[in-house]
Amino acid sequence: KKEALIITARKLLQIIYAIYVHNTPYDPKRVFVAQPTK
């Protein structure tokens, strides 16, 4: 339970940081895009 909370918080912080650094508006289409597998 605590691990899931930490994982979710980290994901949100990464999104917020990327928005701040790149000075772009939030785009939900870019957030949950599946990464291509090798």
C-alpha positions as CSV (number, residue, x, y, z in Angstrom):
1,K,0.0,0.0,0.0
2,K,2.8,2.4,0.9
3,E,4.8,1.4,-2.1
4,A,1.9,2.1,-4.5
5,L,1.5,5.6,-2.9
6,I,5.2,6.3,-3.4
7,I,5.1,5.1,-7.0
8,T,2.1,7.3,-7.8
9,A,3.7,10.3,-6.1
10,R,6.9,9.9,-8.0
11,K,5.0,9.6,-11.3
12,L,3.1,12.9,-10.6
13,L,6.3,14.6,-9.6
14,Q,7.9,13.6,-12.9
15,I,5.0,15.0,-14.8
16,I,5.1,18.3,-12.9
17,Y,8.8,18.6,-13.3
18,A,8.6,18.0,-17.0
19,I,5.9,20.6,-17.4
20,Y,8.0,23.1,-15.4
21,V,11.3,22.5,-17.2
22,H,9.9,22.5,-20.7
23,N,7.4,25.3,-20.0
24,T,4.6,23.4,-21.7
25,P,0.9,23.0,-20.8
26,Y,-0.3,19.7,-19.4
27,D,-1.2,17.2,-22.2
28,P,-2.9,14.0,-20.9
29,K,-2.3,12.3,-24.3
30,R,1.5,12.4,-23.7
31,V,1.4,11.2,-20.1
32,F,0.1,7.7,-20.4
33,V,1.7,6.7,-23.7
34,A,2.9,3.1,-23.7
35,Q,6.7,2.8,-24.3
36,P,7.7,0.7,-27.3
37,T,9.1,-2.6,-26.3
38,K,12.3,-4.0,-27.8
